[in-house]
């Protein structure tokens, strides 16, 4: 398979995933106000010490965040911390336990 064909397939898969997420596909735990508030509070907790939040949007089944990560912290360490803390708070609000977030995250550099 040519490199361009693989890039097109990857772009299509990414686009399809975004369409599913935006249509509310999957578990929509973030539509619960208590859960969304817990996630927002987790986002605000280290702002502006470990990162600087610019914008965020809590969707029913995922989260969009535009942030500047302050040195010496890495994006992966900030995401791990944010996801760990917010998962505990969200699970507490829902009266459940176990994994809350998808293990990975999707990042993009914006210039």
N, C-alpha and C positions, 0 to 999 in steps of 0.2 A: 504494500500500500504506500502510495506517495505521501511525502510529508504534508503537502497541502491538503490531501484528503483526510489525513488524521487530524489536522488542525480544524478543518471544517466539521468533522464529526465531534470533536471536543467542544467546539463552539456551539454546535446544535444541542449537545447533551447539556451544556451549561445553561443555554437558553431554555430548554425544556424543564430543567430543574427549577429555574426561576419562575417559570409559568406555573408549575405545580405549587410552589411555595406561595406565590402571590394569589392563587385561587383558593388557598386555605386547605390544601391537601395535607393529610396526615393529622397527627395529634395537635390540637390547637389550645394547648394549656395556657399560653400567654394571653388568651382573650379574657381570662379571669382577672378582674381588677386587682385583687390582692397579689396575684402572681406578677402581673405587670408592674405594680408598685414596688414589689420586692426586687425585681430586676432593675428598675430605674434607680432605686436607692443604692443597689450594689454598684451601678455605673457611676453614680455621683460620689461614692465613698472616697475614692482615691483621686478625684478631680480636684484640684490641678496638681497634686503632688507627684503621682507616678505617670499620669497621662493628662492630656488636655482634651476635653470633650469639645467638639465643635457642633455636632448634630447627632441625634439618634432617633430611631423610629422603632417602636415595639409593635411587631405584626402579630397576628394570632399564633403563628407557628415558627417564627424566626425573628431575628433582631438585626437591624442595620445600625452601624456605629461609624461615625467619622471622628477619628481621634489622632492626636499627635502623641506618640509614646516618648516620654522623657528619658534621657540617658541617666543611669546605666541600665535601665530596664529594657527588656526585649518585648516585642509584640507577643511572642509565644508565652512568655512568663506572665504578661498582663492578662492575656486571654485565659490562661489556665487559672489564675487567681480569680478573675471575674466569673468564669463559668463555675468554678468550685463553690465560691461563696454564694452566688445567686441560685445555684441548684439546691443548696441546703435550705435557703430561705424559701424558695418556690415550693420545694417538697413539703416544708413545714406548713406553708399556707394551704396546700392541697391535702394535707394529711396523708401523704404517701412517702415512699422512700425509693431509692434506686437511681439509676441514670436519668438525668433530666435533659441534658444537651447532647446533640450529636458529637461524637468524639473529636471531629475535625472542625475547622472553621475555614471560611473562604475570605482571603484578603486581597486587596487591590491597592497599589500605590496610586495616589492621586497627586498630580503636579499642579 
